[in-house]
Amino acid sequence: MCSWRWGMAQAEARPGQPLIEHLAQVAEGAREALTHPALRRREVLARIAYLVGAAHDAGKYTTFFQTYLRTKKPQDGKEHHAFLSAVLAAWWTMQEVSDPDLETPQAYLPLLAFLMVHRHHGHLHAPTELIPKPDQVEAWLNGDLDNLETYLRHFWRQWHDLHTRREDVLAELRDLDAPDPMPWFADPKTVAETFKHLGRLAYWLDKPASKLDEDDRARLALWGQLLFSALIDADKRSAAGLPLLPPRPDLPGDLVARYVAHKYAHPRHDLDRERGKFFCTVTEQACQVPIPPREPLALTAPTGMGKTLAALSAAFVLRERLAQHYGVAPRIVYALPFINLIEQNFRVVRDVLTWGVHDFKANQERYLLRHHHLAEIGYRVEDENLPVAEALLLTEGWESEIIVTTFVQVFHTLLGYQNRMLRKLHNLIGAVLVLDELQSLPMEYWDAVDRVFRVLQEEMGLTVLQMTATRPLVFLRVRELHPNPPRLFSLMRRTVMEVNLEPRSAEVLADEVEALAEDHGSVLVVVNTVRTSLELCQALRKRGLGQPVVGWTKGDPFPLPRGQRALVYLSTNIVPKHRRERLDFLKAWLAAGEQAVLVATQVVEAGVDVDFPVVVRDLAPLDAVIQAAGRCNREGKRQQGLVLVRRLENSGATRVYGPVHIYVAERLLGGSRQLPEPKYAVLVERYFQETRERKSQQKSRDLWDAYVRLRYDFARNRADLPCLSDFQLIEQMPSIPVYVSLCAEDEKWLREVFSPQVLEEKDWRRRQEAYIHYRYYLHERMLQIPEFRAKKNPPPVWNLGLYWIPYGQRDQYYDLETGFRWAKDELEKAWIV
């Protein structure tokens, strides 16, 4: 134990935790995170991760931080520790790597070490913003404090504080497996040389004619993200005192195949038999894929063919084979574009594990996690629930064998700069990543995603399985797990598509829907905008086409008498609680043989398991049309379902999707008045090829340029240069979240539960735990109101800035059947989906 000159006890990272213990824990944890055999440069990266972890809080040795820790009194900013720690991390790394010509990515590792430690309490920034300019370095060396920026003035005092007490500090730091730091603490010229070297690295990295080729730049970008992930994960675990988990559990590669053989032993009809053949073929092909796979894998099959279980079986087989190859079992990450799709896929995986894993219920989250921003947080080990804070750390770190999550979580991790997103990246090393409904990825990012994923596959052994009914051209080269997808589509005779693109009003379409409902019983209508959906729903209500349904809870009696037709509305204009309940109702109502008319925006398309005899789709991108067709005669129980493509006047399609998508879709559909289902696949393939050729890839070029130049984000406004923070998977108009009190109990909950326990709670830990506990209930009743509408007639503001609609004013703002109320002059702007 050191005896500090100012008479204090051993330096601490936080009350009760010795600083040297924390540094050693984080260093070892970061190193361990980057030792996976699938990581190509694991030796050098694991070593640098150790040094980064060892240095990351070294700045806490200053008198200023230790005084702040014990007194809670700020030290005029001098208690901040990240910059000093980052400079030491860079110097330590400089002692480990040597390339004076700066022609290999390893030469730039000191810059990565500096950046990752500097930003470990926040998000990543472009390194060029963080390194002192030459004149500032000279002023620092000369002690010219009046001409130094504030952070360098603080650093001068911090360094000299440690310089005067270096023997005490060195006595602890020398216990770490790092170069002797004496030269760095003893001579300010060593520090200045560190700054100068970092400046040279940043200059050459940002220079267009760099000494690194593009492939090496991409590797460097990934290395930086991995080092950051390893550091912040190890830091959070150590700070939380997270106990070690038991060894990772095993999952047999044939588990899904045995489950399917048990549950579907007796095919009901020809489609079931084809599903069985498809499942067996995909599973067998997964047994023959080279390990590790040399290119992305693809599973292309019509809607309703059983892709979910087939993909899961392939993932289990690949997991087992990769575990044999590397000696470490990969995690399986199953990603979907929308939160509303996660529950049904999560239930499929849970059913498999419940059937086949004896201790699954006692350790569910060790085997299976669902992760999105509204997911309930819980983590059980040996039938014991861990504290919420620990459960949150394990969930956000993807500490499970199978993770069911969203595209946002996946792509904002792989192309990310944010602390919370990047923390789980190291757990994707060697992983099997299933991308379901990949056509939902915006086309303007396809080129960049293809290039980045090639880096991920080569450098960290990521196995990708693309799963669609339409085969988008995101990855230019794939290996199909079914050798003959066209044959699968040729088997399908469930629907026929009839196209009539003469523009028509919502009233005219309502007349057609009414006639279709009389002839076929149930009809699904999918339109492009909230405005159109509201107009059409109002027109159908005027015609008395069905009884509106607001909500329904499973197990309760149906909300209308059997024999009546239900009229159901679905869009983001209603709260998530009503969207979920209405989908549950529709599945049960239709399964009971009853009739319904559903008016929806595209929230009902990809992956939603409903089945109608007739689907009407407003003109949209061709892949969206095919997705809507997948909700028609899905089970093949009828001789043939009918898919009608129509064009509504002022439908907003070009505003929602862009003119290129609509132009190509109209051109390809315009010549086809009737199209049998086997032709869908050929048509949509032509659509993707032509649209990709016509669509600007400037966003992809910008994203790739930001990636290879480590332009994560800019603290200052640099609109002239693209950065990774520009990447937004889901682009939305500016909006304001509003809580809707659907009933008196909702208002009472807000006043008596959420407000005192979350909004008014002063202790941040209790506030965080309460928010995590209640957030699902909150967000189930939240609407995203466009900013222009909220400013014009804003709902009231509850405590601490939360907009809400009181129960007594609900009908003024919210219609229980169709959701948020728009004024007629505003409805034209209501093009959100």
DRENVO-380253 format. One line per 2 residues: number of its first residue (from 1); their letters; for each residue x, y, z of C-alpha. Coordinates in steps of 0.25 Angstrom, whole numbers. Layout:
<rs>
NUM) a) X Y Z  ...
</rs>
This chain:
<rs>
1) mc) 0 0 0  5 14 -4
3) sw) 7 25 7  2 37 -1
5) rw) 9 50 2  -4 57 6
7) gm) -6 47 17  -18 40 10
9) aq) -20 25 9  -17 17 -4
11) ae) -22 23 -17  -36 18 -20
13) ar) -44 17 -33  -57 19 -26
15) pg) -60 18 -11  -55 5 -6
17) qp) -48 0 -18  -33 1 -19
19) li) -29 8 -32  -18 -2 -36
21) eh) -28 -13 -34  -38 -7 -43
23) la) -27 -4 -54  -22 -19 -53
25) qv) -37 -24 -54  -40 -15 -66
27) ae) -27 -18 -73  -29 -33 -72
29) ga) -43 -33 -75  -41 -24 -88
31) re) -29 -34 -92  -38 -46 -90
33) al) -49 -40 -99  -40 -40 -111
35) th) -34 -54 -110  -44 -61 -118
37) pa) -38 -70 -129  -46 -64 -140
39) lr) -40 -50 -138  -29 -50 -148
41) rr) -19 -40 -141  -23 -45 -127
43) ev) -9 -45 -121  -6 -31 -124
45) la) -20 -26 -121  -21 -34 -108
47) ri) -8 -28 -104  -12 -13 -107
49) ay) -25 -16 -100  -18 -19 -88
51) lv) -10 -6 -88  -22 2 -91
53) ga) -29 -4 -79  -17 -2 -70
55) ah) -16 12 -74  -31 16 -75
57) da) -32 22 -61  -17 25 -58
59) gk) -21 40 -57  -29 37 -44
61) yt) -15 36 -37  -15 51 -37
63) tf) -17 59 -24  -29 66 -31
65) fq) -37 53 -33  -34 47 -20
67) ty) -38 59 -13  -51 60 -21
69) lr) -54 46 -18  -53 47 -3
71) tk) -59 61 -2  -69 62 -14
73) kp) -64 76 -16  -60 79 -31
75) qd) -46 83 -34  -49 93 -44
77) gk) -48 82 -55  -35 77 -51
79) eh) -42 64 -45  -45 60 -59
81) ha) -35 48 -63  -38 43 -77
83) fl) -28 52 -84  -16 49 -76
85) sa) -19 34 -76  -21 34 -91
87) vl) -7 41 -93  -1 30 -84
89) aa) -8 19 -92  -2 25 -105
91) ww) 12 25 -99  11 11 -94
93) tm) 6 6 -108  17 14 -115
95) qe) 27 5 -107  20 -8 -112
97) vs) 19 -4 -127  30 1 -137
99) dp) 28 6 -151  34 19 -154
101) dl) 29 19 -168  15 18 -164
103) et) 11 8 -175  4 -3 -167
105) pq) -8 -2 -158  -1 -6 -146
107) ay) 7 7 -146  -6 15 -143
109) lp) -9 7 -131  -4 18 -122
111) ll) -14 27 -128  -25 17 -125
113) af) -21 15 -111  -21 30 -108
115) lm) -35 31 -115  -41 19 -107
117) vh) -37 24 -94  -40 38 -96
119) rh) -54 35 -100  -57 23 -91
121) hg) -67 31 -83  -74 36 -95
123) hl) -76 34 -110  -64 33 -120
125) ha) -60 45 -127  -51 48 -139
127) pt) -36 47 -133  -32 60 -141
129) el) -41 68 -132  -35 62 -119
131) ip) -20 64 -121  -13 77 -118
133) kp) -8 86 -129  7 88 -130
135) dq) 7 102 -124  -1 97 -112
137) ve) 9 85 -110  20 95 -110
139) aw) 13 104 -100  10 92 -91
141) ln) 25 88 -91  29 102 -87
143) gd) 19 104 -76  12 116 -83
145) ld) -1 114 -76  -7 127 -81
147) nl) -7 122 -95  -12 108 -93
149) et) -26 103 -95  -33 100 -82
151) yl) -32 85 -83  -17 86 -86
153) rh) -15 95 -74  -22 85 -66
155) fw) -13 74 -72  0 82 -69
157) rq) -4 83 -54  -9 68 -53
159) wh) 4 63 -60  13 72 -51
161) dl) 5 67 -39  8 52 -42
163) ht) 23 56 -46  26 61 -32
165) rr) 20 48 -26  24 39 -37
167) ed) 31 29 -28  18 26 -21
169) vl) 10 25 -34  21 16 -40
171) ae) 21 6 -28  7 2 -32
173) lr) 7 4 -47  20 -5 -48
175) dl) 11 -17 -43  4 -17 -57
177) da) 9 -24 -69  13 -11 -76
179) pd) 26 -4 -80  32 4 -68
181) pm) 25 17 -68  37 25 -62
183) pw) 42 32 -74  27 37 -77
185) fa) 26 42 -62  40 48 -61
187) dp) 42 56 -74  32 66 -80
189) kt) 39 65 -93  34 50 -94
191) va) 20 55 -93  22 65 -103
193) et) 28 55 -113  16 46 -110
195) fk) 7 58 -115  16 60 -127
197) hl) 15 46 -131  0 45 -129
199) gr) -1 58 -138  7 51 -149
201) la) -2 39 -148  -15 47 -149
203) yw) -9 55 -161  -6 43 -169
205) ld) -19 36 -165  -28 48 -170
207) kp) -19 51 -182  -26 46 -195
209) as) -13 41 -201  -10 32 -188
211) kl) 1 23 -186  -9 12 -183
213) de) -18 6 -194  -33 5 -192
215) dd) -33 -9 -187  -23 -6 -176
217) ra) -31 7 -172  -44 -2 -171
219) rl) -36 -12 -162  -31 0 -154
221) al) -46 5 -152  -50 -9 -147
223) wg) -39 -10 -138  -42 3 -132
225) ql) -57 -1 -129  -52 -14 -124
227) lf) -42 -8 -114  -53 2 -109
229) sa) -63 -9 -108  -53 -18 -99
231) li) -49 -6 -91  -63 0 -87
233) da) -69 -14 -85  -58 -18 -75
235) dk) -58 -4 -69  -73 -5 -66
237) rs) -72 -19 -61  -61 -16 -51
239) aa) -68 -3 -47  -81 -11 -44
241) gl) -74 -22 -37  -81 -32 -46
243) pl) -78 -46 -42  -73 -57 -51
245) lp) -84 -65 -58  -83 -80 -59
247) pr) -77 -86 -71  -85 -84 -84
249) pd) -95 -94 -86  -95 -104 -98
251) lp) -106 -105 -109  -106 -117 -118
253) gd) -105 -114 -133  -117 -124 -136
255) lv) -126 -118 -125  -135 -110 -135
257) ar) -136 -122 -145  -141 -131 -133
259) yv) -151 -121 -129  -157 -120 -143
261) ah) -157 -135 -144  -165 -136 -131
263) ky) -174 -125 -133  -177 -126 -148
265) ah) -177 -141 -149  -190 -142 -157
267) pr) -191 -132 -169  -205 -127 -171
269) hd) -205 -124 -186  -195 -122 -198
271) ld) -190 -109 -193  -186 -115 -180
273) re) -178 -126 -187  -171 -116 -196
275) rg) -167 -109 -183  -162 -122 -177
277) kf) -153 -124 -190  -148 -109 -189
279) fc) -145 -110 -175  -137 -123 -177
281) tv) -129 -118 -189  -125 -105 -182
283) te) -120 -113 -170  -112 -122 -179
285) qa) -106 -111 -186  -102 -104 -173
287) cq) -94 -117 -170  -86 -115 -184
289) vp) -83 -100 -183  -68 -98 -182
291) ip) -64 -94 -168  -62 -83 -166
293) pr) -71 -78 -178  -64 -70 -189
295) ep) -76 -62 -192  -90 -58 -187
297) la) -100 -69 -187  -114 -67 -192
299) lt) -127 -73 -189  -137 -69 -200
301) ap) -151 -75 -200  -166 -71 -201
303) tg) -173 -65 -189  -179 -76 -181
305) mg) -169 -87 -185  -164 -88 -171
307) kt) -151 -79 -172  -150 -76 -157
309) la) -148 -90 -152  -140 -94 -164
311) al) -130 -82 -162  -130 -85 -147
313) sa) -126 -100 -150  -115 -95 -159
315) af) -110 -86 -149  -109 -97 -138
317) vl) -102 -106 -148  -92 -95 -152
319) re) -90 -91 -137  -86 -106 -134
321) rl) -77 -107 -146  -70 -93 -143
323) aq) -69 -97 -128  -61 -110 -133
325) hy) -53 -101 -142  -49 -90 -132
327) gv) -51 -97 -119  -60 -86 -115
329) ap) -75 -87 -117  -81 -74 -125
331) ri) -93 -66 -121  -105 -66 -130
333) vy) -111 -52 -132  -124 -52 -139
335) al) -128 -38 -144  -141 -33 -149
337) pf) -144 -19 -155  -155 -16 -145
339) in) -158 -17 -131  -172 -23 -133
341) li) -166 -35 -141  -157 -39 -129
343) eq) -168 -45 -120  -173 -55 -130
345) nf) -158 -60 -134  -154 -59 -119
347) rv) -165 -69 -116  -161 -78 -127
349) vr) -147 -79 -121  -152 -80 -107
351) dv) -161 -92 -110  -149 -99 -116
353) lt) -141 -97 -104  -152 -100 -94
355) wg) -154 -113 -101  -140 -117 -102
357) vh) -132 -111 -91  -134 -117 -77
359) df) -129 -105 -69  -135 -94 -79
361) ka) -145 -89 -69  -135 -87 -58
363) nq) -125 -80 -67  -134 -74 -78
365) er) -125 -62 -80  -112 -69 -81
367) yl) -118 -77 -93  -127 -66 -99
369) lr) -128 -51 -98  -137 -41 -106
371) hh) -131 -28 -107  -137 -15 -111
373) hl) -140 -1 -104  -153 -6 -99
375) ae) -150 -20 -95  -152 -24 -80
377) ig) -139 -26 -73  -137 -38 -65
379) yr) -126 -49 -63  -127 -62 -56
381) ve) -115 -71 -52  -119 -84 -45
383) de) -133 -79 -43  -128 -67 -36
385) nl) -132 -53 -42  -119 -44 -42
387) pv) -121 -29 -37  -126 -20 -48
389) ae) -113 -13 -50  -105 -26 -53
391) al) -117 -31 -62  -116 -18 -70
393) ll) -101 -20 -72  -102 -34 -76
395) te) -113 -31 -85  -107 -19 -92
397) gw) -94 -27 -93  -101 -39 -100
399) es) -96 -49 -90  -105 -60 -95
401) ei) -104 -71 -105  -115 -66 -114
403) iv) -119 -51 -115  -132 -47 -123
405) tt) -131 -32 -126  -133 -21 -136
407) fv) -126 -16 -148  -123 -3 -140
409) qv) -116 -10 -129  -108 -18 -140
411) fh) -104 -8 -150  -102 3 -140
413) tl) -92 -6 -133  -85 -10 -146
415) lg) -85 4 -152  -85 11 -138
417) yq) -78 21 -130  -87 21 -118
419) nr) -82 16 -104  -94 7 -101
421) ml) -96 2 -115  -81 -2 -117
423) rk) -80 -9 -103  -85 -22 -109
425) lh) -77 -22 -122  -66 -32 -116
427) nl) -77 -42 -114  -79 -42 -129
429) ig) -65 -48 -131  -67 -61 -138
431) av) -83 -60 -137  -94 -65 -146
433) lv) -102 -53 -150  -116 -56 -156
435) ld) -122 -44 -163  -137 -46 -165
437) el) -144 -37 -175  -131 -31 -180
439) qs) -138 -24 -191  -143 -14 -180
441) lp) -129 -8 -180  -129 5 -187
443) me) -123 3 -201  -114 15 -201
445) yw) -106 8 -190  -105 -5 -197
447) da) -91 -3 -203  -85 2 -190
449) vd) -91 -10 -183  -86 -20 -193
451) rv) -72 -14 -191  -72 -13 -176
453) fr) -77 -27 -175  -66 -33 -183
455) vl) -56 -27 -173  -64 -33 -162
457) qe) -64 -46 -168  -49 -46 -171
459) em) -44 -39 -158  -53 -45 -148
461) gl) -59 -57 -154  -74 -52 -154
463) tv) -83 -62 -161  -95 -55 -167
465) lq) -108 -62 -172  -117 -53 -180
467) mt) -132 -58 -179  -142 -52 -189
469) at) -154 -55 -198  -148 -45 -208
471) rp) -133 -46 -208  -128 -32 -208
473) lv) -115 -29 -214  -108 -24 -201
475) fl) -97 -35 -202  -93 -36 -217
477) rv) -88 -50 -214  -95 -60 -206
479) re) -96 -75 -204  -110 -80 -204
481) lh) -114 -91 -193  -125 -96 -202
483) pn) -119 -100 -216  -131 -96 -224
485) pp) -139 -84 -219  -146 -82 -232
487) rl) -152 -96 -231  -158 -92 -217
489) fs) -165 -80 -223  -170 -89 -235
491) lm) -177 -98 -225  -186 -86 -220
493) rr) -200 -85 -225  -206 -78 -213
495) tv) -208 -64 -220  -210 -57 -232
497) me) -207 -42 -234  -216 -33 -241
499) vn) -210 -19 -245  -218 -6 -248
501) le) -210 7 -246  -221 16 -251
503) pr) -221 27 -240  -233 27 -231
505) sa) -238 34 -218  -240 28 -204
507) ev) -255 28 -206  -254 20 -219
509) la) -244 10 -213  -254 9 -201
511) de) -265 5 -211  -256 -6 -216
513) ve) -252 -11 -202  -267 -12 -199
515) al) -270 -20 -211  -258 -29 -208
517) ae) -262 -31 -193  -276 -35 -198
519) dh) -270 -46 -208  -258 -51 -199
521) gs) -262 -48 -185  -248 -42 -180
523) vl) -239 -32 -187  -226 -26 -183
525) vv) -223 -12 -189  -208 -6 -188
527) vn) -206 8 -191  -193 17 -190
529) tv) -197 28 -181  -204 31 -168
531) rt) -213 42 -176  -217 32 -186
533) sl) -220 21 -176  -229 31 -167
535) el) -237 35 -180  -239 21 -184
537) cq) -243 16 -170  -253 28 -169
539) al) -259 25 -182  -261 10 -178
541) rk) -267 14 -165  -277 23 -172
543) rg) -281 10 -180  -283 2 -168
545) lg) -273 -8 -173  -270 -14 -159
547) qp) -270 -12 -144  -257 -4 -140
549) vv) -248 -11 -130  -240 -3 -120
551) gw) -233 -14 -112  -233 -28 -107
553) tk) -226 -36 -97  -223 -51 -99
555) gd) -232 -60 -92  -243 -49 -91
557) pf) -256 -51 -99  -256 -45 -112
559) pl) -260 -30 -113  -271 -32 -123
561) pr) -281 -43 -125  -277 -55 -134
563) gq) -283 -54 -148  -280 -39 -149
565) ra) -269 -33 -157  -258 -26 -150
567) lv) -252 -13 -155  -238 -11 -150
569) yl) -228 0 -152  -213 -1 -150
571) st) -202 10 -152  -192 18 -143
573) ni) -204 28 -141  -209 18 -130
575) vp) -201 15 -117  -192 2 -117
577) kh) -202 -4 -107  -213 -4 -117
579) rr) -205 -8 -129  -201 -21 -121
581) er) -215 -24 -116  -221 -22 -130
583) ld) -211 -32 -136  -214 -42 -125
585) fl) -229 -40 -127  -227 -42 -142
587) ka) -220 -55 -141  -230 -61 -132
589) wl) -242 -55 -139  -238 -60 -153
591) aa) -233 -73 -147  -247 -75 -141
593) ge) -253 -74 -155  -258 -59 -154
595) qa) -257 -48 -163  -249 -35 -163
597) vl) -245 -23 -171  -231 -17 -167
599) va) -227 -4 -171  -212 -2 -169
601) tq) -199 5 -173  -187 -4 -175
603) vv) -185 -7 -160  -193 -20 -164
605) ea) -184 -24 -175  -171 -31 -172
607) gv) -172 -43 -164  -185 -41 -158
609) dv) -193 -54 -157  -207 -51 -162
611) df) -215 -58 -173  -225 -51 -182
613) pv) -232 -56 -194  -231 -43 -201
615) vv) -220 -32 -200  -220 -18 -206
617) rd) -207 -11 -207  -205 4 -211
619) la) -194 5 -221  -181 4 -213
621) pl) -167 -2 -216  -168 -16 -222
623) da) -162 -23 -210  -172 -16 -201
625) vi) -183 -21 -210  -178 -35 -209
627) qa) -177 -34 -194  -192 -30 -194
629) ag) -195 -42 -203  -189 -51 -192
631) rc) -201 -48 -183  -210 -53 -194
633) nr) -214 -68 -193  -202 -70 -185
635) eg) -205 -84 -181  -210 -88 -195
637) kr) -224 -93 -189  -231 -86 -200
639) qq) -230 -90 -215  -225 -76 -218
641) gl) -224 -63 -211  -225 -49 -218
643) vl) -214 -38 -217  -219 -25 -224
645) vr) -209 -14 -226  -216 0 -227
647) rl) -211 14 -228  -217 25 -219
649) en) -217 39 -222  -207 47 -214
651) sg) -203 35 -207  -190 40 -203
653) at) -182 28 -208  -171 36 -214
655) rv) -169 44 -201  -168 32 -192
657) yg) -160 23 -202  -153 33 -211
659) pv) -156 35 -226  -147 24 -232
661) hi) -153 12 -224  -167 16 -229
663) yv) -163 19 -243  -157 5 -245
665) ae) -168 -2 -238  -178 5 -247
667) rl) -170 2 -259  -169 -13 -256
669) lg) -183 -14 -251  -190 -6 -262
671) gs) -189 -16 -273  -194 -27 -264
673) rq) -209 -27 -262  -209 -41 -256
675) lp) -197 -48 -249  -197 -62 -244
677) ep) -189 -64 -231  -177 -72 -237
679) ky) -174 -59 -245  -172 -51 -233
681) av) -157 -55 -230  -153 -52 -244
683) lv) -160 -38 -244  -154 -34 -231
685) er) -140 -38 -235  -141 -29 -247
687) yf) -147 -18 -238  -135 -19 -228
689) qe) -125 -19 -240  -131 -7 -247
691) tr) -133 1 -234  -119 -1 -230
693) er) -114 4 -243  -122 16 -242
695) ks) -121 19 -227  -111 29 -223
697) qq) -100 22 -214  -94 35 -209
699) ks) -99 32 -194  -91 19 -196
701) rd) -79 26 -201  -80 36 -189
703) lw) -82 25 -179  -70 17 -184
705) da) -61 29 -185  -64 33 -170
707) yv) -62 18 -166  -48 17 -172
709) rl) -44 31 -167  -48 28 -153
711) ry) -58 40 -154  -67 35 -143
713) df) -73 48 -139  -69 63 -138
715) ar) -71 71 -125  -71 84 -134
717) nr) -80 86 -145  -73 80 -158
719) ad) -84 79 -168  -74 78 -179
721) lp) -69 64 -175  -77 52 -173
723) cl) -76 44 -160  -82 31 -155
725) sd) -91 39 -146  -98 43 -159
727) fq) -103 28 -160  -117 27 -156
729) li) -124 13 -160  -138 19 -157
731) eq) -140 33 -162  -151 41 -156
733) mp) -157 55 -156  -154 63 -143
735) si) -164 58 -133  -168 59 -118
737) pv) -172 47 -109  -186 48 -103
739) yv) -192 39 -92  -206 36 -95
741) sl) -215 33 -83  -224 23 -89
743) ca) -232 21 -76  -233 27 -62
745) ed) -223 16 -57  -213 21 -67
747) ek) -213 35 -62  -213 30 -47
749) wl) -201 22 -51  -194 34 -56
751) re) -197 42 -44  -195 32 -33
753) vf) -185 23 -38  -176 27 -50
755) sp) -175 42 -46  -170 40 -31
757) qv) -161 28 -34  -155 33 -47
759) le) -157 47 -51  -156 52 -36
761) ek) -146 42 -31  -132 49 -27
763) dw) -124 36 -26  -120 33 -40
765) rr) -118 18 -37  -132 17 -32
767) rq) -137 25 -43  -131 16 -53
769) ea) -136 3 -47  -150 9 -46
771) yi) -150 14 -61  -145 0 -66
773) hy) -156 -6 -58  -167 3 -63
775) ry) -162 7 -77  -170 -4 -84
777) yl) -183 1 -78  -179 15 -81
779) he) -175 13 -96  -188 4 -98
781) rm) -195 17 -97  -186 27 -104
783) lq) -188 34 -117  -178 41 -126
785) ip) -185 54 -130  -178 62 -141
787) ef) -172 74 -136  -179 84 -145
789) ra) -193 78 -139  -189 78 -125
791) kk) -184 92 -125  -197 97 -132
793) np) -206 91 -121  -197 84 -111
795) pp) -202 74 -101  -200 78 -86
797) vw) -186 77 -80  -185 68 -68
799) nl) -174 68 -57  -160 70 -63
801) gl) -164 72 -77  -172 60 -81
803) yw) -183 63 -90  -196 55 -87
805) ip) -211 55 -90  -219 54 -78
807) yg) -231 45 -78  -240 56 -77
809) qr) -235 62 -89  -232 49 -97
811) dq) -244 51 -107  -238 65 -110
813) yy) -225 59 -115  -227 44 -117
815) dl) -238 35 -124  -238 21 -118
817) et) -241 15 -132  -231 23 -141
819) gf) -222 30 -131  -216 44 -131
821) rw) -226 54 -136  -221 63 -148
823) ak) -227 76 -152  -231 75 -167
825) de) -221 86 -171  -210 77 -164
827) le) -214 64 -170  -206 67 -183
829) ka) -194 66 -175  -197 53 -168
831) wi) -189 45 -177  -182 37 -166
833) v) -184 22 -166
</rs>
